Amino acid sequence: MLFADYYAIQLIAGPMENFWLKWSLIALVSVWNGMLMIGMGVLSHDAVHGVLFRSRFWNEVWGGLLAALVLIPLQANRQFHMEHHRYSHQPGRDPENPMHQSSFLFALVLGPFVALYAQYRVLFAMAMRGEIVAVLKDVFFIGTALAIYFVLMPSLGVSLLLTFGPTWLALPLVFSIRALADHYGIPPVVVEATTGEDADGGANVRQQLSAWVVLTPQWLQWLWSHVNYHEVHHKYPYLSHQYLPQAFEASRGRYPYLVVDGYWRSLFNVMKLKYYGRPEDVRRFVAVATSAS
């Protein structure tokens, strides 16, 4: 779908003579393409957990390619992301802290670049530790993605100026709006003694509130592979994204959730908060059903 959009914008916007109409259309499509790329990244996130395909081979192949198309090295991201699950929203321990904890404006504007840098820092550390096979896998898929963008697309007559460039200008902002709805504004998780069970999503951790549930239209749930059920994913990290809505309904009587209606409402809420919020900041969003569904 992404490359079909690139081809369509080349055909439609390319010949346009009206500057404002042309670039308004390109900007609009670029935001949509940014949303598509977020969806690709979320699918690769399922591959990080080994649940994109039952076959390990296809899980790694498609996960590696989908991640690479958004310039994320899958093997490095797996190490980064598992560390994030282990220390989710714990100050000084969660590897996602640097991209968000400075200020809302910092997180909105620079957070995506901090996040991308963190992935390649992990990749470099893997190389230094001698994890050559994993590093070569990431290098291969990133190289394949770059070849698609900078060799294949131009050879097919697709202008990077009209397609790739505007999309990658829009992507960081789209990424930020979505990512700020994951953990921002929630009080820090304090774990006095983390057992192996808890680190992998045991009963004690499931009682913690470290992420949001964002209610969205069905089409956006599909496009972004149910990443809006982020707290549910943290409670059940090895559950495929397609089962997260059912898991939410089944578990909301057992565990508390922070529920907000839509990404824009989420954005307007967290922009008034610090990354590590206070209990009173989120109390009105706590939702617990009286009984399990």
Secondary structure, 3 states (H helix, E strand, C coil): CHHHHHHHHHHHCCCCCCHHHHHHHHHHHHHHHHHHHHHHHHHHHHHHCCCCCCCHHHHHHHHHHHHHHCCCCHHHHHHHHHHHHHCCCCCCCCCCHHHHCCCHHHHHHCHHHHHHHHHHHHHHHHHHCCCHHHHHHHHHHHHHHHHHHHHHHHHCCCCCCCCHHHHHHHHHHHHHHHHCCCCCCCCCCCCCCCCHHHHCCCHHHHCCCCCEEEECCHHHHHHCCCCCEHHHHHHCCCCCHHHHHHHHHHHCCCCCEEEEECHHHHHHHHCCCCCCCCHHHHHHHEECCCCCC
